[in-house]
């Protein structure tokens, strides 16, 4: 099953931030390359599920920057952070790992129209920490299940991300990321995590593919009614032209829901200590 990157579907801040940061490499590219018009009428694979917006930890922080302690423009002194920043089932999350992700997400968010001067760094700090905790939980569960991404799977995942991002080849994708300060090793690590997530969901998620009837019902929901006239009024292409894409979106929604549930179960069973 292939994910459209960085989609959240009504999950809480902690879980949606976690899933977003699991795809850090894709987040940086999508922040630079995705268009607001991506969707069923854009002629390609959408980077959203229905009307749910794609979200990174930086997006969430920026969205909450008008309230609480971030409203005053509070910043995070990364030099003063403890090391480790957290432990998950006795395994530490190093300060260096946190700072690398935090700074990349902050920089990416500040480059978007919604980012800029009002960067909510404290909210971003919390979202990134939650993300790394969830990364650790998924990685540990993958190890328990004996899951490991091989080179062929990683290559296929990178190619899929490049295609979904509308970039083209894996080489073009990696070049663009390199220009944004993300090297190939980081990308391959993130792709390997995505492969493991797929494996964990396959083992624990019990995700069923949508039926033809469910896909058609989803199309009618988007159109606001049944029939070609409703679809035309909504600006949608013919059902046959986007049926495959809609099926992928519905499958993605179900996988996101499964990831949310799995993370909730893993966190409830885990010993987690946060130092931030």
N, C-alpha and C positions, 0 to 999 in steps of 0.2 A: 504494500500500500504506500502511495506517495503522498506526502503532505504538501499542501500549499503553505508557504512559510509564514510563521509569526502570526497566525490567526488566533484570536481568543474568542470564546463564545459565552460571555456572561460569567466567567469564573471570577473568583475573588482576586484582590490585588496580589496576594502572595503567589497563588498558583499561576495566574496569567503572566506575571513577571517571570516566574520560573520557566514556563514553557518558552517564553520569548528569548530568554538568555541562553537557552539550550541551542538556539540557532543564531548565535552571535554573528558568524560570518555572513549569513544571509541577511541579517538585520542591517548590516552596514551597506550592503549593496542595494537592498530594497529602499533604504532611506534615501539613496542617491538616484535611483533609477525608476522606481515605481511611479505610475501616473495616477492622478485622482480619478481618471475616467476608466481605470481598469475594471472590468466587470463583464457580465454576459454580452453586452453590446459592443465590447472593445475588440472582439474578434480573436482573443487569445485567452490563455488561462488566467483567471482572476486571482489576485492576491488577497481576496477577502471572501468570507463565507456569508452569503446574503448581504446584509448591511453591516456586519460586524467589521470594525476597523482593524487593520493589522497593527500590532502593538509591540514595542520593545520596552525594556525597562526604562529607557530614557523618555519614551513617549509618556509613560505613566507618571514619571516624576514631573515632567513639564505640565501635565494635565492637572496635577494637584498643587502646583506651585503657588496658587493664589490663596492658599489657606495654610493655617498652622505656622510652624516655626519657619518654613521656607518662604513665607510671605515677606519676611524681612530680608530676604536674600542671603540666608545663612549658607555658608560654604562648608565643605568637608576638608579638613586638614589631613591628607592621607599619611603624612609623616608621623602624625600622632596616633594613628590607629594601632591597636594591639596586634600581636602576632602569636598565635593564629587568631583569625577573626571569628572562628567558630570551630566546633568539633561535631562530627556526625558519626554516631556509634563508635566513638573513640578515634576516628580518623580526622586529623586537623585540616582545616581550609586555610592555607597560608595567606598571609597579608599580601605577598607579592602577587598571587593569583587574583585576589580581590582587586587590588589596585589596577592591574592590567585591564580587567574587564570594566571596572568603574570608569576609568579614564577613556576607554574606547567608546563606551556607551554615552558618556557625557559629551565627548567631542562629536559623535554622530548626531545626538539630539540637538546640539547647538547649531548644527549645519542645516537643520530643517526649518521651514517657516514658522513652525509652532514652538521652536526652541528659543534660541537667542539669549537676550540678557537675563530673562527671568527664569534661569535654570534652577530647578528645584533639587539641589544637590542632596539634601538630607533624605528626601523621598527616594531619589535615585540610589543612594547608599543602601537603604533598607531593601529596595527591590532587587538590587544586585546581590546582596547577601542572601535573600530568600532564593534567588535563582541558583546560586552556587550550592546552597543546601540541597535544593531539589536535584541539581546535577549529581551531587554525591549520592543521594538516595537512589536515583535511577542507576548510577554506575554500580553501586553495591548490589542492587537487585539483579542487574545484568550478570555480575560475577557469580552471584548465588545460583542463577539459572544456567551458568556456563556459557553465556553469550559473549561473542567476540566478533568484531567486524574485520573481515579480511580485506586485502588490498582491492580486489575486484569489486566488493560491495561498496567500499569507500569511493572508488572511481565512479561507480554508477550513481551514487548519491550526489556527488559533486556535479555530474552531468545533469541530473534531474533538477538540482537547485538552479543551475545556469539556465536551463530551459524554462523553468517556472518564472525566473526573474526576467525573462525576455532578453537575455544578454546574448545567447547563442552558444558558442562552444565552451567547454571547460577551460580552455586556454584563455579565452577572452574574459571569462569570469575571474580566473585567478589573477590575471593582469590588472583588472579593475580593482580587485581587493588589495593587491600589492600597492597600488597607487594611493589607497586609503590607509596604508600602514598595517595591513593584515597579511602575514606571510603564508605561504602554502602549507607549512606545518600546522599552523593554527586552523586553517580551513579543513585540513584532513582530520584533525582531532575533532572538530565540530561535526563533520560528516560521519565519523565513526560513532559519535554519540547518538546521532539520529538513527543510525542503523541499529544500535542497541535499543533505543526507545521503541523502534518498530518491533524488535524481538520481544521486549518486555510486554508490549501491548498484545502481541500475538499470543503470548503465554498466559497473560492474566486478564486481558481486556475483553475478550469475547465479543469482538466487534463484527457485526454482520454487515455485508455490503447492502446498499439500498436496493430495493426492488424497482422494477420498471414503473410500477404504480406509484411508489413513493417519489421517484424522480419527477414523474408527470405532475403529481400534486405539488411538489416544490416549485415547479415552473409556473403552475397556475397561481400559487401564492405570490410569487414575484410579480406576476402579471396583474394581480388584483382581481382575477376572475378567470373563467374558463373560455377557451375559444381563441381563434386567431385575432378577432377584433380587440379583445382585451390585451393581448400581447402587443399588438400594433400600437394601441394607445399608450402602453407602458414603455414603448421603445425597445422591446425585446426582439431579437432575431427569432426565426422559426424554431420550434422545439427541436426538430431534428438536427439543426445546426449547432446547438449547444447542449444537447442531451448528455454527451460524454462528460463535458465540463461540469454540468450540474451534478452528475453522479459522483464525480471526484470531490466536489464541494460537500455533498452530504456525507460521503465517507470520511472526509476530513473532520467534519463536525463530530461525528461519532468517535473518531480517534481522539480528538481533543477532550471530549467528555470522559473517555476511558483513561486518558493520561491524568486528568484532574482527579478522578476517583482513585487511581492507583497511587498517586502522590499523597493523597489524603490518608490512605491506608498505611503507606510506608512511614509517613511522618508520625502517625498515631502510635506506631509500634517502635519508633526509633528513640534513641537518646540523643538529643540535640542541645548543644549549648552555644548560644550566640553571645559574642563579646562586644557587639556594637549596639 
